[in-house]
Amino acid sequence: MLVFLSVFLMQCSQRREKGPTEQEIRETEEALIGANRMLLQKDKEKIEDYIQEQHLTMQESESGLWYGITEPGTGARVKENLLVTLKYYVDLLNGTHCYSSDSLGYKQFRVGKGGVESGLEEGVLLLNEGSKAVFILPPHLAHGLTGDGNKIPARSVIVYHVELLKVEP
């Protein structure tokens, strides 16, 4: 019995040193992909329900950004590397207010350089100076799994209402 236990423990310790097998890795990856697909679908359903409840007219981009241009602008078109200035407010789908330019000042950023939600960058590229729009960002285009550590909880869908005030070189 003691010999059997010793052999078993040696095999277990050797297996731990080698790590998981290729099959175990593949099975774990497949399970994670399945879970991610399920979460993306649930987010999409929540967003579609919100759009219907709010009577919004919106389109979905390939990345999953939902956008509706409520007033097309007549000024300069947004392009990569241009500096944009936005008046905005951000809410959760349940109506909880998170942030706005009224309390924090206008949001200014250089398009394509990061520092803001990827969904917001994608959305402003659809606008001209003077445009007003609504963007709905699913978690993967907003603050992801962790939220922002302040007012936006983990895995939150956020709604941006924006007015593009300025487009500059």
N, C-alpha and C positions, 0 to 999 in steps of 0.2 A: 504494500500500500504506500509506504514512504517513497519507494522508488518511482511508482506511478505518479505520485504528487510532484516529485522533483522534476520528472520529465515534462509533465504538464505545465508547470510554472516556467521552465526554461523555454518551452515553445511559445508561451504567452509573452514572455519578455522579448523574445526574438521578433515576434510578430509586431509588438508595439514599436520596436526600433525601426522596422521596415515601413511602418505607416499603413494607411488603408490600401486595399487592393484597387486595381484599375476598375473592377466591376463596382466596388463600393463607392468609388468616386463618381462613376457614371450614374449610378442609381441616385446618389445624393443630388447631383446636378439636375437630373431629370425631375426629381421631386421639387427642387427649388424653382425650376422653370415653370412647372405646373402651378405652383403656388403664386408665382409672379403673374402668370396669365390670369389666374382667378382674381387677384387683386386689381389688375388693370381693368378687367371686365366689370367688377363691382364699382370701381371709380367711374367708369363710363356710364353705367346705369344711373348713378347718383347725379352726375352732371346732366344727363338727358332729362331726368325728372326735374331738376332745378330749372333748366331751360324752358321746359313745358310750363311749370308753375309760374315762372316770371314772364311768360309770353315773349321770349326773346327769339330773334332770328339770328342764328349762328351757324358757322361752318366749322368742321374739324379738319385740322391739318394732318399730314402724315405722321407727325410726331405725337399727336394726341392733344395739341393745343386747340381749344375752342375759341373762336373769335367772331365778333360782330362789330362792324364799323357803323356807328350810329350817325356820324357826320363826317363825310369825306372832306379832307382839307384841300386847299388849293395851293399850298406852298411847296417848298422843296421836298422831294422824296427822300426818305431815310435810306441810307446805305451804310455798309461797314465803315468803321473808323470815324464816322461823323458823331459829333457831340449832340445829344438830345436832352431837352428839358421837358419834364412831364409834370402836370398837375394830376394827382391820383388819389384814389382811396382803395383800400384793400379790405375785403370781408371774407369770412368763411362761408361755406354754402348754407349754413344754418342762420346766417344773418349777423353773426357776431362781428362787430367792427374791430379791425386790427390796427391799421395804420392809415394816415392820410397826409397829404401835403399841407392841409390846414394846420396840423399840429407839428409836423416835422420839416416843413419846407418842401420846395419842389425837389423832385428826384432828377439828378443829372448824371449821365454816364455816357461813355464812349462805346458805341455799338460794336460788338464783336470782341471786346476786351474783358468780358466777365465782370464780376462784382455785383451782378444782379441775377435774378432768377432767369434761367435759360428760356423759359416760356415767355417772359417779358421781352427779352431781346428778340426772340422770334416774332413776337407780335408787333413790335414797333417797326420792324422791317416791312410791314404791310401798309404803313401809314405815310401820309404827307403832313407837313407842318399845318397845324390847324385842325387836324382830325380829332374826332372823339371816338372811343372804342371801348368795348368790354372784352376782356380776355379771361377765360377760365383755364387755370393751370392745374392739371392733375399733379399729384405729389412728385412724380418723377421729373416734372418741369418746374417745380416750385422749391420746396424745402425738404423733400424726400422723406426718408424714414425717421429723421430726428426732429423735424420742425425747425424753428429758428431759435429755440432756447428762450423765447420771450412770450410773444402773443400767439404764435402759430404753432399748434400742437403737431405731434408726429403724424405723418401720413395724411396731411390735410390737403384738400382741394381748396384753392384760393381763387377769389374773383377780384380782378383788377378793373376798375373803371378809370380810364385815362383820357387826358386831353394833351395832345402834343403841342406844346407852346412854341418850341424853338428847335430848329435844326441848323447846326453850325459846323464849319470845317474843323 
